Amino acid sequence: MEATPTQIINYFSGFKQNLVPLFQRPYTWGERQWSTLWEDIIAFYEREGADPKSTNFMGAIVTMPARSVPVGVCKFLVIDGQQRLTTIATLLCAIRDDLNAADQVLRRRIQDYYLTNDGYEGLDFFKLLPSQGDRAAYSPLVQNSGELPDSQFKKSYDFYRRRLKDRDDDGNALDAKRILEIIETRLMVVMINLSDSDDPYQIFESLNFKGSPLEQADLVRNYFFMRFPVTDQQGIYDGLWLPMQNRLGPSLTEFMRHFLGSEGEEVRKGDVYAVIKRLVADSNASSIRLLMSRMAQMSMFYSRIATLVPEPKDELRRFFVRFRRLDFGTAYPLLLSLYEDYEDGQFGAEEFIASLRILDSYIVRRMVVGVPSNSLAGIFISLCRAKPVTDGPSAWLSAALARESKNRRWPTDAEFSERWLRAPIYGSRACQVILGCIEEQFGHHEGVVLAGATVEHVLPQTLSPEWEQALGENAAIIQSEWLHTIGNLTLTGYNPELGNKGYAEKRTIYADSHFELNKFFGNCEVWGASQIRERAELLFETARRLWPRPAVAPEEEPPMPRVESANFHADCIRAAQKLLHVVFSKVSQTRYEAGDQGTRLVCAVSAEHNESGGTPYFYFGLHLNQLEFLEAVPSAWLCFGCGSPEQTLVVPTSVVTPLLAQMSVSTLGDRHWNIVVQRKNGKLILRLLGATDGPDLTGYLVSNQNLPTRA
């Protein structure tokens, strides 16, 4: 790194270009900063004959050579200092246009020497090239090509044009040539040029991360794009980053946190940049591009899960809207992971919906029972780490949640029932959601519109004399115990009309209601504690069906330690990388690519199965999407983890695909094949239909180190 003092005008001299990266913030300086610069210049203007060595220091400007194709002008990325350089450029434009016709030589000097690279075309024409979003407003100003669009550039330019019309202390018009001379000779900066031996990321971090107001997503974006040649940045920005940014807006940082959670990383919002930086520190540009492609795809899933855009499938959308209303954001990492598997063809919509029902039951039961939620984020991220990749997730998820205890527990029917009857649920996020779900389950073809409904207390919050008389001497106690419980709550569009009217009058209004929840009152002539309890018990039978939980056997033993399948999966990938001498990037939960080497791999792991006491076997699923992914490259591999990382098979795709017609097809459809590997006589044998032995795969064990060089 070289750090030398220099005049700021030197950034505008010679055939070069100072490039504000496409991913950086736009030009944001305003009148306060413009005025400060102008006052510094005028201070020298009014001290004619001042010490020729006196200067004004404007801070440090950090640049680094841009990696680009070796044509055109030399390009330097502006890591820090774009606001100052851009303001000087607008001031030079103002001086150029203030000079009169007799100053054509000076005007050409500003235009052809300071503002543009004379003789070059296209983007190379500009001495300073702002970020992508600013170019349309900046270009006509520099080119002096007619009316300027409204922008910060125009405002800065107009500000300096007005200042150039000011007069000095003696009342004389300001001399634009003297203003230009001050800019050329008096405005100094420290020029910091990073060399190949410097760590540009460390410099960038010290300038833009520590104590910086930048969003975490801004820091990630900048860090990513600093890893790409400048000639590639435009396409990557337009194709990957900008759609993700437009899709999520201010939710981009939160998405990144949940994305990391889906990968098993528990991250605070303020640590997103640091964690991503750690994860990609050793990645090359190709690997980062693959990561960005995956993040862009996952951002689309996140936008649906978080209801930023509608989910196309109705039943999925209903669950996502419900989770948002329940403020169920802690589950977003697991939902992202499940959605990616669903889109990747690992399981169908029915299996995804079954998993969502389990999560819905888990959270609703906990909210009704009042289980503290401070441990939820950790449990869902641990589930992301433990989630099996190739099997349908609903059975696994149900069993995993049912094993939890204490503050991570899934309340049983007994606990759910007890609190359902007596818990003061009114005012909680769950209240209207629960009532709405019960109403919807009636499934009428002409169902009511829930959007305009409000929660109504049958026994009112303020007791009238009529209610006190009806409830008797224990009226206050009954109200205190039962007022906000589920049995006393319903949905209505007539809440203002009902108020604290007597029960007989309310019952008449309920009779005209289209809500099925209110049919109960037609057969109930009085309202008190016993009727509230009776209705709650009736509603509980519906709730138990809507939010089921696996039965718990009385003799159930304490849960065994969980086996985290994803750790096993990751061990298999590491073994395959070592064997194939590549570094894989994750494309989905099962697909991996070494993008710059034309190598792809699909990985799945299996526990050992031996239900009938027969031959032990391992089961793996292969989907057509995965097969097409592999067939697109010359070097394609299937990685099978057979019970443990020490028993990892890395098999050329060409060994398995000719035999797919002799393998069973999954119940998920003819796009899924069941691959079964049996352990026989110390060997790992591919099993075909009819219990026929296929090829011996033992030679493809990673420990044997005898893979062919081409797949």
C-alpha positions in Angstrom: 0.0 0.0 0.0 1.3 3.4 -1.0 0.1 6.5 0.9 1.2 9.9 -0.5 -0.1 13.4 -0.3 -1.2 14.7 -3.6 -3.5 17.4 -5.2 -7.0 16.1 -5.7 -6.9 17.3 -9.3 -4.4 14.5 -10.1 -7.3 12.0 -9.9 -8.6 13.9 -13.0 -5.4 14.0 -15.0 -4.0 11.5 -17.5 -5.8 8.8 -19.5 -7.4 6.8 -16.7 -10.8 6.3 -15.1 -11.8 6.3 -11.5 -14.6 3.9 -11.3 -17.2 4.0 -8.6 -18.2 0.3 -8.4 -21.7 -0.5 -9.6 -22.7 -1.9 -6.3 -21.9 1.2 -4.2 -24.3 3.8 -2.9 -25.4 6.7 -5.2 -24.1 10.3 -4.9 -25.6 11.7 -1.7 -23.7 14.9 -0.8 -25.9 17.9 -0.2 -25.7 21.6 0.4 -24.0 21.3 3.7 -21.0 19.5 2.2 -21.1 21.7 -1.0 -21.0 24.8 1.1 -18.0 23.5 3.2 -16.0 22.9 0.1 -16.9 26.3 -1.4 -16.0 28.1 1.8 -12.6 26.4 1.9 -11.9 27.5 -1.7 -13.1 31.1 -1.1 -10.8 31.3 2.0 -7.8 31.0 -0.4 -9.4 33.3 -3.0 -9.7 36.1 -0.5 -6.0 35.7 0.6 -4.3 36.7 -2.5 -0.5 36.3 -2.1 -0.9 33.7 0.6 1.9 31.2 1.3 2.2 29.1 -1.8 2.7 26.0 0.3 -0.5 26.4 2.3 -3.2 23.9 1.3 -6.5 22.5 2.4 -6.6 18.8 3.4 -9.7 16.9 2.2 -8.9 13.5 3.8 -7.8 10.2 2.2 -9.0 8.7 -1.1 -8.5 4.9 -1.4 -8.3 3.2 -4.8 -7.1 -0.1 -6.2 -6.5 -1.2 -9.7 -9.6 -2.8 -11.3 -9.3 -6.2 -12.6 -10.4 -5.8 -16.2 -9.6 -6.8 -19.8 -6.4 -5.1 -21.0 -8.1 -2.6 -23.4 -9.2 1.0 -23.0 -8.0 3.3 -20.3 -6.5 2.2 -16.9 -9.3 1.7 -14.4 -9.1 2.2 -10.6 -11.9 1.3 -8.2 -12.8 4.0 -5.7 -13.0 2.2 -2.4 -13.4 5.4 -0.4 -13.8 9.0 -1.6 -16.4 8.9 -4.3 -18.5 11.7 -2.8 -15.5 14.1 -2.8 -14.4 13.2 -6.3 -17.9 13.5 -7.7 -18.4 16.9 -6.1 -15.1 18.2 -7.6 -16.4 16.9 -11.0 -19.7 18.8 -10.7 -17.7 22.0 -9.7 -15.4 21.6 -12.7 -18.6 21.4 -14.9 -19.9 24.6 -13.3 -16.6 26.4 -13.9 -16.4 25.2 -17.5 -19.9 26.6 -18.2 -19.1 29.9 -16.4 -16.1 30.7 -18.5 -16.8 33.1 -21.3 -16.2 32.6 -25.0 -12.7 34.1 -24.8 -11.7 31.2 -22.5 -12.1 28.4 -25.0 -8.7 27.0 -24.3 -9.4 26.7 -20.6 -12.8 25.3 -21.3 -11.3 22.6 -23.5 -8.7 21.8 -20.8 -11.5 21.2 -18.2 -13.6 19.2 -20.7 -10.9 17.1 -22.5 -8.3 16.8 -19.8 -10.1 16.8 -16.4 -13.6 15.5 -17.2 -13.2 13.1 -20.1 -10.6 10.9 -21.8 -10.4 12.6 -25.2 -10.3 10.1 -28.0 -12.1 7.3 -26.1 -15.6 6.2 -26.6 -18.3 4.5 -24.5 -17.8 4.3 -20.8 -14.0 4.8 -21.2 -14.9 8.4 -22.2 -15.5 9.5 -18.6 -12.6 10.3 -16.3 -14.9 9.6 -13.3 -17.6 7.0 -13.8 -20.3 6.9 -11.0 -22.2 3.8 -10.0 -24.8 2.4 -12.3 -27.8 4.2 -10.9 -26.1 7.6 -11.2 -24.8 7.4 -14.8 -27.9 8.5 -16.6 -28.0 11.8 -14.6 -24.2 12.3 -14.6 -23.5 11.7 -18.3 -25.3 14.7 -19.8 -23.7 17.0 -17.2 -20.2 16.0 -18.2 -21.0 15.8 -21.9 -22.7 19.3 -21.7 -25.5 17.9 -23.8 -28.7 19.9 -23.1 -31.2 20.0 -20.3 -30.1 18.1 -17.2 -32.5 15.6 -15.4 -33.3 16.4 -11.8 -30.7 14.8 -9.6 -28.1 15.4 -6.9 -25.6 16.1 -9.7 -27.8 18.9 -11.1 -28.4 20.3 -7.7 -24.7 20.4 -7.0 -24.0 21.9 -10.4 -26.7 24.6 -9.9 -25.3 25.4 -6.4 -21.8 26.1 -7.8 -23.2 28.0 -10.8 -24.9 30.3 -8.3 -21.8 30.6 -6.1 -19.7 31.6 -9.1 -22.0 34.6 -9.6 -21.2 35.8 -6.1 -18.9 38.8 -5.5 -15.7 39.1 -3.5 -15.3 41.3 -0.4 -14.6 44.3 -2.7 -17.8 43.8 -4.7 -16.0 42.4 -7.7 -17.3 39.5 -9.7 -15.5 36.2 -8.9 -12.9 35.0 -11.4 -13.6 31.4 -12.4 -10.0 31.0 -13.6 -8.7 31.7 -10.1 -11.2 29.3 -8.6 -9.9 26.6 -11.0 -6.3 27.5 -10.0 -7.2 27.0 -6.3 -8.7 23.6 -7.1 -5.6 22.6 -9.0 -3.0 23.7 -6.5 -4.6 24.0 -3.0 -6.9 21.0 -2.5 -4.9 18.1 -1.1 -5.7 14.5 -0.2 -3.8 11.5 0.9 -3.7 9.2 -2.1 -3.8 5.5 -0.9 -3.2 3.1 -3.7 -3.5 -0.6 -2.9 -1.0 -2.9 -4.5 -1.3 -6.6 -5.2 0.4 -7.4 -1.9 -2.2 -5.5 0.1 -5.4 -7.0 1.4 -8.1 -4.8 -0.1 -10.8 -6.5 2.0 -9.1 -5.5 5.3 -8.8 -1.9 4.1 -12.4 -1.9 2.9 -13.5 -3.3 6.3 -11.7 -0.7 8.3 -13.2 2.1 6.2 -16.7 0.8 5.8 -17.5 -1.8 8.4 -16.3 -0.8 11.9 -18.8 1.7 13.3 -20.2 2.3 9.8 -23.9 3.1 9.3 -24.0 0.8 6.2 -26.5 -2.0 6.3 -25.1 -5.5 6.6 -26.5 -6.3 3.1 -24.5 -3.3 1.7 -21.3 -4.7 3.2 -22.0 -8.2 1.8 -22.7 -6.7 -1.6 -19.5 -4.6 -1.6 -17.4 -7.6 -0.4 -18.8 -9.9 -3.0 -18.3 -7.5 -5.9 -14.7 -6.7 -4.9 -14.0 -10.3 -5.7 -15.0 -10.0 -9.4 -13.2 -8.4 -12.3 -14.8 -5.1 -13.1 -15.7 -6.3 -16.6 -17.9 -9.0 -15.0 -19.6 -6.8 -12.4 -22.3 -5.3 -14.6 -23.7 -8.6 -15.7 -23.6 -10.2 -12.2 -25.1 -7.1 -10.6 -28.0 -6.9 -13.2 -28.6 -10.7 -13.3 -28.2 -11.7 -9.6 -27.9 -8.9 -7.1 -30.3 -6.2 -8.4 -33.3 -8.6 -8.8 -32.7 -9.8 -5.2 -32.4 -6.3 -3.9 -35.6 -5.2 -5.8 -37.5 -8.2 -4.6 -36.7 -7.8 -0.9 -35.9 -4.1 -0.4 -35.2 -3.3 3.3 -35.7 -7.0 4.1 -32.5 -8.0 2.3 -30.3 -8.1 5.5 -32.9 -10.1 7.4 -33.2 -12.6 4.5 -29.4 -13.1 4.6 -29.6 -13.8 8.3 -32.3 -16.4 7.7 -30.4 -17.8 4.7 -27.4 -18.4 7.0 -29.7 -19.9 9.5 -31.0 -22.4 6.9 -27.3 -23.4 6.6 -27.1 -24.1 10.3 -25.5 -20.7 11.3 -27.1 -19.0 14.2 -26.4 -15.3 13.5 -27.3 -12.0 15.0 -28.5 -9.4 12.5 -25.3 -7.2 13.1 -23.0 -10.2 12.4 -24.4 -11.2 9.0 -21.5 -9.6 7.1 -18.8 -11.1 9.3 -20.2 -14.6 9.1 -20.6 -14.5 5.3 -17.1 -13.1 5.0 -15.8 -16.0 7.0 -17.7 -18.5 5.0 -16.4 -17.3 1.6 -12.9 -16.1 2.6 -11.2 -18.9 0.6 -13.7 -18.9 -2.3 -12.8 -17.8 -5.8 -15.0 -15.7 -8.0 -16.7 -18.7 -9.6 -17.7 -20.0 -6.2 -19.0 -16.6 -5.1 -21.1 -16.4 -8.3 -22.6 -19.8 -7.5 -23.4 -18.7 -3.9 -25.0 -15.5 -5.2 -27.1 -17.6 -7.7 -28.3 -19.7 -4.8 -29.1 -16.7 -2.7 -31.0 -15.1 -5.5 -33.1 -18.3 -5.8 -33.6 -18.5 -2.1 -34.6 -14.8 -2.0 -37.6 -15.6 -4.2 -38.6 -18.4 -1.7 -38.1 -16.0 1.2 -40.3 -13.3 -0.5 -43.1 -15.8 -0.6 -42.6 -17.2 2.9 -42.5 -13.6 4.4 -45.5 -12.7 2.2 -43.7 -9.9 0.4 -45.1 -11.4 -2.7 -48.0 -13.9 -3.1 -47.2 -17.6 -3.0 -48.6 -19.2 -6.2 -49.9 -22.3 -4.4 -53.0 -21.5 -2.4 -52.5 -23.9 0.5 -48.9 -22.9 1.0 -49.9 -19.2 0.9 -52.4 -19.7 3.7 -49.7 -21.2 5.9 -47.2 -18.4 5.1 -49.8 -15.7 5.8 -50.7 -17.4 9.1 -47.1 -17.7 10.2 -46.6 -14.0 9.5 -49.6 -13.1 11.5 -48.3 -15.3 14.4 -44.9 -13.5 14.1 -43.3 -16.8 13.4 -40.1 -15.5 11.9 -37.9 -17.7 14.0 -39.0 -20.6 11.7 -38.0 -18.9 8.5 -34.6 -20.6 8.3 -36.3 -24.1 8.4 -39.0 -22.9 6.0 -36.3 -21.7 3.6 -34.5 -25.1 3.8 -37.7 -27.0 3.3 -38.8 -24.8 0.4 -35.5 -25.3 -1.4 -35.8 -29.1 -1.1 -39.4 -28.8 -2.4 -38.4 -26.8 -5.4 -35.4 -29.1 -5.9 -37.8 -32.0 -6.3 -36.9 -33.8 -3.1 -40.5 -34.1 -2.2 -43.9 -33.0 -3.5 -46.3 -30.3 -2.4 -48.3 -32.7 -0.1 -45.2 -33.5 1.9 -44.3 -29.8 2.2 -47.8 -29.0 3.4 -47.7 -31.8 5.9 -44.5 -30.3 7.3 -46.1 -26.9 7.5 -49.0 -28.4 9.4 -46.6 -29.8 11.9 -44.9 -26.4 12.4 -48.3 -24.8 12.7 -49.4 -27.2 15.4 -46.1 -26.8 17.2 -46.3 -23.0 17.4 -50.1 -22.7 18.1 -50.0 -25.2 20.9 -47.0 -23.4 22.4 -48.7 -20.0 22.2 -51.9 -21.3 23.8 -50.0 -23.0 26.6 -47.7 -20.0 27.1 -44.4 -21.8 26.6 -41.6 -19.2 26.5 -40.4 -18.6 22.9 -36.8 -17.5 23.6 -35.4 -20.9 22.6 -37.3 -21.1 19.2 -34.6 -19.6 17.0 -32.0 -22.1 18.2 -34.2 -25.1 17.8 -35.2 -24.3 14.2 -31.6 -23.7 13.2 -30.5 -27.0 14.9 -33.3 -28.7 12.9 -31.8 -27.2 9.7 -28.5 -28.8 10.6 -30.2 -32.2 11.4 -32.7 -32.3 8.5 -32.4 -35.3 6.3 -31.8 -34.3 2.7 -33.4 -37.0 0.6 -36.3 -38.4 2.6 -39.7 -36.7 3.0 -39.3 -34.4 6.0 -42.7 -34.5 7.7 -42.2 -37.8 9.6 -38.7 -36.8 10.7 -39.9 -33.3 11.7 -42.8 -34.6 13.7 -40.6 -37.1 15.6 -37.9 -34.5 16.2 -40.2 -31.9 17.7 -42.1 -34.6 19.7 -38.7 -35.5 21.4 -38.2 -32.0 22.6 -38.7 -31.1 26.3 -38.9 -28.2 28.7 -39.0 -24.8 26.9 -38.5 -26.5 23.6 -41.5 -28.9 24.0 -44.4 -29.5 21.8 -47.3 -29.5 24.3 -49.3 -32.7 24.6 -53.0 -33.0 24.2 -53.4 -33.0 28.0 -51.5 -29.8 28.5 -53.1 -28.2 25.4 -56.6 -29.1 26.6 -56.0 -27.7 30.1 -54.8 -24.4 28.9 -57.2 -24.2 26.0 -60.1 -24.1 28.5 -58.7 -21.6 30.9 -55.9 -19.5 29.2 -56.8 -15.8 28.7 -56.0 -15.9 24.9 -57.7 -12.6 24.0 -55.1 -10.0 23.0 -52.5 -12.5 21.9 -51.4 -12.8 18.2 -52.9 -16.3 18.2 -56.4 -15.3 19.2 -57.9 -14.2 15.9 -55.8 -16.7 13.9 -57.2 -19.6 15.9 -60.8 -18.4 15.6 -60.3 -17.9 11.9 -58.8 -21.3 11.4 -61.7 -22.9 13.2 -64.2 -21.0 11.1 -62.4 -22.0 7.9 -62.4 -25.7 8.7 -66.2 -25.8 8.2 -65.3 -25.6 4.5 -68.4 -24.0 3.2 -68.5 -23.1 -0.5 -69.7 -19.6 0.4 -67.5 -19.0 3.4 -67.5 -15.7 5.2 -64.8 -13.1 4.6 -62.6 -13.1 7.6 -60.7 -9.9 6.8 -63.4 -7.6 8.2 -64.2 -9.7 11.2 -63.3 -8.8 14.8 -63.1 -10.7 18.0 -66.2 -10.4 20.1 -66.6 -11.2 23.9 -70.0 -12.9 24.4 -69.7 -12.2 28.2 -68.7 -8.5 27.8 -65.7 -6.7 29.2 -68.0 -4.2 31.0 -70.8 -5.8 32.9 -74.2 -4.1 32.7 -76.7 -4.5 35.5 -78.5 -7.0 33.3 -75.4 -9.2 33.0 -74.7 -8.9 36.8 -78.1 -10.1 37.5 -77.9 -13.0 35.0 -74.5 -14.2 36.4 -75.5 -13.9 40.0 -73.5 -13.0 43.1 -70.3 -14.4 41.6 -70.5 -12.2 38.5 -67.2 -10.5 39.0 -65.4 -13.8 39.7 -66.9 -15.5 36.6 -65.9 -12.5 34.5 -62.4 -12.5 35.8 -61.9 -16.2 35.2 -63.6 -16.7 31.8 -63.8 -13.3 30.1 -60.7 -13.7 27.8 -60.9 -17.5 27.3 -61.5 -19.1 24.0 -65.0 -20.4 25.0 -66.2 -16.8 25.5 -64.8 -15.5 22.2 -66.2 -15.5 18.7 -65.9 -13.7 15.4 -68.4 -11.1 14.2 -68.8 -8.2 11.8 -71.2 -6.6 14.3 -68.9 -5.8 17.2 -70.0 -2.2 17.7 -73.7 -3.1 17.7 -73.2 -5.9 20.2 -71.2 -4.1 22.9 -72.3 -5.1 26.4 -75.9 -5.9 25.4 -77.6 -8.6 27.3 -77.2 -12.2 26.2 -80.8 -12.5 24.8 -80.2 -9.5 22.5 -76.8 -10.7 21.5 -78.2 -14.2 20.7 -80.7 -12.7 18.3 -77.9 -10.9 16.4 -75.8 -14.1 16.4 -78.7 -15.9 14.8 -78.3 -13.7 11.7 -74.6 -14.3 11.6 -73.0 -16.1 8.7 -70.2 -17.4 10.9 -70.4 -21.0 11.8 -68.7 -20.2 15.1 -72.0 -18.5 16.2 -74.3 -21.4 15.5 -73.6 -22.7 19.0 -75.6 -19.9 20.6 -78.8 -21.0 18.8 -79.2 -23.9 21.2 -77.9 -22.1 24.3 -80.5 -20.0 26.1 -78.3 -18.6 28.9 -74.6 -17.7 29.2 -72.3 -18.3 32.1 -69.3 -20.2 33.3 -70.6 -23.7 32.5 -71.7 -22.7 29.0 -68.3 -21.0 28.3 -66.6 -24.2 29.4 -68.9 -26.4 27.3 -68.3 -24.3 24.2 -64.5 -24.4 24.8 -64.5 -28.2 25.2 -66.5 -28.5 21.9 -64.0 -26.1 20.1 -61.1 -28.2 21.5 -62.2 -31.2 19.6 -61.8 -29.2 16.4 -58.5 -27.7 17.6 -57.1 -31.1 18.3 -57.8 -32.1 14.7 -56.4 -28.8 13.3 -53.3 -28.8 15.4 -52.5 -32.5 16.1 -49.5 -33.9 17.8 -48.1 -37.5 17.9 -49.3 -39.5 20.9 -46.8 -39.9 23.7 -46.6 -43.4 25.2 -46.5 -43.3 29.0 -43.5 -45.6 29.0 -41.6 -43.5 26.5 -37.9 -43.4 27.3 -35.8 -40.2 27.4 -34.8 -39.2 23.9 -31.6 -40.4 22.5 -29.0 -37.8 21.4 -29.9 -36.5 18.0 -27.8 -37.4 15.0 -27.3 -34.3 12.9 -27.5 -35.6 9.4 -26.2 -32.5 7.8 -22.8 -32.8 9.6 -22.5 -36.3 8.2 -23.5 -34.9 4.8 -20.8 -32.2 5.1 -18.2 -34.8 6.0 -19.0 -36.6 2.8 -18.6 -33.5 0.7 -15.2 -32.8 2.3 -14.1 -36.4 1.5 -15.3 -36.0 -2.1 -13.5 -32.7 -2.5 -10.2 -34.2 -1.2 -10.6 -37.2 -3.5 -11.5 -35.2 -6.6 -9.1 -32.3 -5.9 -11.8 -29.7 -6.3 -13.6 -27.2 -4.0 -17.4 -27.5 -4.3 -19.9 -24.7 -3.9 -23.4 -25.6 -2.7 -26.1 -25.1 -5.4 -28.9 -26.6 -3.4 -29.3 -29.0 -0.4 -28.0 -31.9 -2.5 -26.3 -30.3 -5.5 -22.7 -29.1 -5.6 -20.5 -27.6 -8.3 -16.9 -26.7 -8.8 -17.9 -24.2 -11.4 -14.5 -23.3 -12.9 -13.6 -26.9 -13.3 -16.7 -28.4 -15.0 -17.3 -30.8 -12.1 -20.7 -31.4 -10.4 -21.8 -33.7 -7.6 -25.1 -34.8 -6.0 -24.8 -36.0 -2.4 -27.1 -37.9 -0.2 -26.7 -39.8 3.0 -28.5 -42.7 4.6 -28.7 -44.4 7.9 -28.3 -48.2 7.9 -31.7 -50.0 7.5 -32.3 -53.5 8.6 -35.9 -53.6 9.7 -36.6 -57.3 9.0 -33.3 -58.6 10.2 -32.2 -59.3 6.6 -29.5 -57.8 4.6 -28.5 -54.3 5.7 -29.1 -51.6 3.1 -28.8 -47.9 2.5 -31.5 -45.9 0.7 -31.0 -42.8 -1.6 -33.3 -40.9 -3.8 -32.4 -39.5 -7.2 -34.6 -36.9 -8.9 -34.7 -36.1 -12.6 -33.7 -32.5 -11.8 -30.5 -33.7 -10.2 -29.8 -36.0 -13.1 -30.1 -33.2 -15.6 -27.9 -31.1 -13.4 -25.2 -33.7 -13.5 -25.5 -34.5 -17.2 -24.7 -30.8 -18.2 -21.0 -31.2 -17.3 -18.2 -33.6 -18.4 -17.3 -34.6 -14.8 -20.3 -35.8 -12.8 -20.5 -37.8 -9.6 -22.9 -39.3 -7.1 -21.8 -39.2 -3.5 -23.5 -41.7 -1.2 -22.9 -41.6 2.5 -23.6 -45.1 3.7 -24.3 -44.9 7.4 -21.2 -42.9 8.3 -18.6 -40.5 6.8 -16.0 -43.3 6.8 -18.2 -45.2 4.4 -18.6 -42.7 1.6 -19.0 -43.7 -2.0 -18.1 -41.3 -4.8 -19.4 -42.9 -7.9 -19.3 -41.7 -11.5 -22.8 -40.9 -12.8 -22.1 -43.0 -15.8 -22.0 -46.1 -13.5 -25.5 -45.6 -12.2 -27.6 -43.9 -14.9 -27.6 -46.9 -17.4 -29.2 -49.0 -14.6 -32.0 -46.6 -13.6 -34.6 -48.5 -15.7 -33.8 -51.5 -13.4 -34.5 -49.6 -10.2 -37.8 -49.0 -8.4 -39.5 -45.7 -8.9 -40.5 -43.5 -5.9 -44.1 -43.0 -4.9 -43.4 -39.3 -5.6 -43.6 -40.1 -9.3 -41.6 -41.3 -12.3 -39.1 -38.5 -11.9 -37.7 -40.1 -8.7 -35.7 -43.3 -8.5 -34.9 -45.3 -5.4 -31.2 -46.2 -5.3 -30.5 -49.0 -2.8 -27.0 -50.1 -1.8 -26.8 -53.4 0.2 -24.0 -54.6 2.4 -23.2 -58.2 1.5 -20.1 -60.1 2.5 -18.2 -57.0 3.3 -19.1 -55.4 0.0 -21.4 -52.5 -1.0 -23.6 -53.8 -3.9 -26.1 -51.8 -5.9 -29.5 -53.6 -5.7 -31.7 -53.8 -8.8 -35.4 -54.8 -9.3 -36.2 -58.4 -8.4 -33.6 -58.4 -5.6 -31.0 -58.7 -8.3 -27.4 -57.7 -7.5 -26.0 -54.9 -9.6 -22.4 -53.7 -9.8 -20.1 -53.9 -6.8 -19.5 -50.3 -5.7 -16.9 -51.1 -3.0 -14.2 -49.8 -5.3 -15.7 -46.4 -5.1 -15.2 -46.0 -1.4 -13.3 -42.8 -0.8 -10.9 -44.8 1.4 -9.9 -47.0 -1.6 -8.7 -44.0 -3.6 -9.1 -45.8 -6.9 -11.5 -43.6 -8.8 -11.1 -43.2 -12.6 -9.9 -39.8 -13.7 -12.9 -39.1 -15.9 -16.6 -39.7 -15.1 
